[in-house]
Amino acid sequence: MKTNIYLYIIVMAGVTYLIRMLPMALVKKEITSPYIKSLLYYVPYACLAAMTFPAILSATDSTISAAAGFLTALVAAYKEKSLVTVALVACCAVFVVERLMLIL
């Protein structure tokens, strides 16, 4: 069975276009429901978290160091540190935990 890569690309482009176009075509008036507005406001953040979290846990040699980096990043972000600071602190936490695990 020979696969046609161009057929796959056309189908993916069509699906992507429909997903983006259908809400605009079907919903003509402004959304007034505060529940729907708040739901739509948080959808990008939820999607980003759902895509990022599994990658965080598998990015290091052990899940323990990944969890330590994740928790450190959460604390730094909660304290409203900058993005660069959060990333550096999380990387340092992973480095320290990885080195401690080598010693023990």
N, C-alpha and C positions, 0 to 999 in steps of 0.2 A: 504494500500500500504506500503510495507516494503522497507525501504531504505538500500542500501548497502554502507557503509562508505568507503570501500576499492575501490569501483568503482569511487567514487568521488575523492579519493586521486590519483588514477591512471590517471584520466582525467586531473586533475589539474597539475600533474607532466608532462604529455604529452604536455599540452598547454604551460607550462613554458619552457620546453625544446625546443619546436618549435620556440617560440618567441626569444630565445637566439641563436638557431642554424641557423635559416633561413637566417639572414643577413650575417653570415659568409659563408654560402654555396652559396648564390646568388651573393655576391660581392667578386669576386676573386682578382681584381686589387686594387691598392691603390687609395683612394679618393683624387682627386686633386682639386676639386672645393672649393674655399675658403668659399663660402656661405654654402655649406653642412658641411664643417669642423667646421665652427663657430656654425652652428645649432646643430650639434652633441655635441659640447663642452658644450653648455649651457643647454642641455636637462636634465641632472641630477639635476641641480640647480632649474630648473623650476618645475620638478616633486616634489622635496623636498618642495619647497615653496607652491605648490598646495596642498600637503598633510598636511603641518604644519599650514597654515593660518586658516583654519576652526577650527582646534583644539585649536588654541590660543584664538579665540573669544568665545569658549564655555568652557574654562578651569576655569573660575572664576564665582563668583556669579552674576556678572553683565557684560554686554558688554562694559560699560563705563570704568571700571577698566581694562578690557582686552585690550581695545584700548589704554589706557594710558600706559600700560606696553609694548604693541607692538610699539608704537611711541617712547617711551624711548629707547627700544632696537634698533630701527632703527637709532636713533641719535647716540647712543653709538657705534654701528657697523660702522656707517659712519665716525666717528672720529677714527676708527681703533683701538678700545679697544680690549682686549683679550676676548675670548669666555666666560670665567668665569666672567669677569667684566661685560660683556653685560647681562649675565643671572642674576647676582646679582642685578644690577641696575634695570632691568625689574621687578624682584620679589619685590624689595623695592618699586618701583613705584606702583605696584598693591596693595601691603600692605597698603601704605599710602592712596591711593584713596579709597580702601575698608573701611578703618577706617574713613575717612572724610565723606563718604556716610552714615555711621552709625550715625555720629554726626548730620548731616544735615537732 
